[in-house]
Amino acid sequence: MDNKEKKRKIVKNIKVDTRKCVGCKACEIACSAFHAVPRYSSINTGRSRIMVVMDEMTDVFIPIRAGDYAEAECNGRNTYVIEGKEYNECTFCPASCPSRDAFKEPDSGLPLKCDMCESDPPIEKPMCVDACTFGALTYEEREVEVEKEETKRGEIEIGLKALIRKHGLKKIMDTAVRVSKE
């Protein structure tokens, strides 16, 4: 008999139905407005945690959400053919990584990740799903049993490491000291 204590966890997911996506990018606009500081004060789709990849010649539109940060480039990239058009793996990759600018905060270069628009007070569903009037994005929650909590690096740690790589530890430390005195 298994003596490990089981915990229940809510798994949140956004399903994509590419047959319904028309490439309007309302999801990108809603996401960027929600994550603006202050909230809803501006729209800059470069700050969006979702992007619509499209091939206008064949009307294939695929919304991709920002996933975990990848510290290194991929060693091998596969090519996919969809309705006669070739795409490489980077096209559909949800990671922020050193080889491309997708899912990076434009001003700082910090990696972005979809947070399902978690806020206080909580909203019913992520903004991209709410903005998708064509039903290409649907939100679901399900409860699963897990043996132990997954340990993931926090966003602050990932962000600081990205800043250190970009600007150097001394500059980051000097800036932190200066800002803490303000």
C-alpha positions in Angstrom: 0.0 0.0 0.0 1.3 3.4 -0.9 1.9 5.7 2.1 2.7 8.8 0.1 0.3 11.7 0.8 -1.6 12.8 -2.2 -2.5 16.4 -2.8 -5.1 17.8 -5.1 -4.1 20.6 -7.6 -6.1 22.7 -10.0 -4.7 22.5 -13.5 -5.7 25.5 -15.7 -5.6 25.2 -19.5 -6.5 27.2 -22.5 -7.5 25.0 -25.5 -7.0 26.2 -29.0 -9.2 25.3 -32.0 -7.3 26.5 -35.0 -10.3 25.9 -37.2 -12.1 28.8 -35.5 -9.2 31.3 -35.3 -9.5 34.1 -37.8 -6.3 35.9 -36.9 -7.9 39.0 -35.5 -5.3 39.2 -32.7 -8.0 40.4 -30.1 -6.4 37.9 -27.7 -3.0 39.7 -28.1 -4.5 43.1 -27.5 -6.6 42.0 -24.5 -3.5 40.3 -22.9 -1.2 43.3 -23.4 -3.9 45.7 -22.0 -4.4 43.4 -18.9 -0.6 43.3 -18.2 0.0 47.0 -18.8 1.1 49.0 -15.8 -1.2 50.5 -14.6 -3.7 47.8 -15.9 -5.5 48.7 -19.1 -3.5 51.9 -19.5 -1.9 50.9 -22.8 -1.7 48.3 -25.6 1.6 47.0 -26.8 1.3 43.5 -28.2 5.1 43.1 -27.7 4.2 42.6 -24.0 1.5 40.1 -24.7 1.8 36.5 -23.4 0.0 35.2 -26.5 0.8 35.6 -30.2 -1.0 34.6 -33.3 1.2 32.9 -35.9 -0.3 33.2 -39.3 0.2 32.4 -43.0 -2.1 34.8 -44.8 -1.8 32.8 -48.1 -3.5 29.7 -46.6 -5.5 31.4 -43.8 -3.8 29.2 -41.1 -3.8 31.0 -37.7 -2.4 29.5 -34.6 -2.5 31.3 -31.2 0.6 30.4 -29.1 0.9 31.1 -25.4 4.1 32.0 -23.6 5.6 29.0 -21.7 8.6 28.5 -19.6 11.9 30.3 -20.2 14.6 28.3 -22.0 18.2 29.3 -21.2 19.6 27.8 -24.4 18.8 27.6 -28.1 17.4 24.3 -29.4 20.0 22.0 -31.0 17.7 20.7 -33.7 14.7 22.2 -35.3 12.2 20.2 -37.2 10.2 21.5 -40.1 6.4 21.1 -40.4 4.4 21.4 -43.5 0.9 22.6 -43.1 -1.2 22.9 -46.3 1.9 23.1 -48.4 3.7 25.8 -46.4 6.8 25.0 -44.4 7.2 26.2 -40.7 10.1 25.5 -38.4 9.8 24.5 -34.8 10.4 28.1 -33.5 7.2 29.2 -35.2 5.1 27.1 -32.7 7.5 27.3 -29.7 6.0 28.9 -26.6 9.5 29.5 -24.9 11.3 32.8 -24.5 14.9 31.9 -25.4 18.2 33.5 -26.5 17.6 32.8 -30.2 14.5 35.0 -30.7 12.7 38.0 -29.3 9.3 36.3 -28.9 7.8 36.5 -25.4 10.3 38.9 -24.0 9.4 42.2 -22.3 10.5 44.7 -25.0 12.1 47.2 -22.6 13.9 44.9 -20.2 14.3 41.7 -22.2 12.9 39.8 -19.3 11.1 36.6 -20.3 7.3 36.6 -20.2 5.1 33.6 -19.3 1.3 33.2 -19.5 -0.1 33.6 -15.9 -3.7 32.9 -16.9 -4.4 36.5 -15.9 -4.3 35.7 -12.2 -5.2 38.8 -10.3 -6.8 40.1 -7.1 -9.7 40.0 -7.2 -9.6 36.9 -9.5 -11.3 37.1 -12.9 -13.4 34.3 -14.3 -11.2 33.4 -17.3 -8.1 34.7 -18.9 -8.5 37.9 -20.9 -7.4 36.3 -24.2 -10.3 33.7 -23.9 -12.8 36.5 -23.0 -11.7 38.5 -26.0 -11.9 35.6 -28.5 -15.4 36.1 -30.0 -14.9 33.3 -32.5 -14.5 30.6 -29.8 -11.0 29.6 -30.9 -9.8 29.8 -27.3 -11.6 28.1 -24.4 -10.6 27.9 -20.8 -10.9 24.9 -18.6 -9.9 23.9 -15.0 -9.6 20.3 -13.8 -8.5 18.9 -10.5 -5.7 16.3 -10.4 -3.9 14.3 -7.7 -0.2 15.0 -7.3 2.3 13.3 -5.0 4.3 16.4 -4.2 4.4 20.0 -5.3 6.6 20.7 -8.3 9.5 23.0 -7.6 9.9 25.6 -10.3 12.3 28.5 -10.3 10.4 31.7 -9.5 9.8 34.5 -11.9 12.0 36.8 -9.9 15.0 34.4 -10.1 14.5 33.9 -13.8 14.2 37.7 -14.4 17.2 38.5 -12.3 19.4 35.9 -14.1 18.3 37.3 -17.5 19.1 40.9 -16.3 22.5 39.7 -15.0 23.3 38.0 -18.3 22.3 41.2 -20.2 23.8 43.9 -18.0 26.3 42.2 -15.6 26.0 41.6 -11.8 27.7 44.8 -10.7 25.3 47.0 -12.7 22.3 45.1 -11.3 23.6 45.4 -7.8 24.4 49.1 -8.1 20.9 49.7 -9.5 19.2 47.7 -6.7 21.1 49.7 -4.1 20.2 53.0 -5.8 16.5 52.1 -6.2 16.2 50.9 -2.5 17.3 54.3 -1.3 14.7 56.2 -3.3 
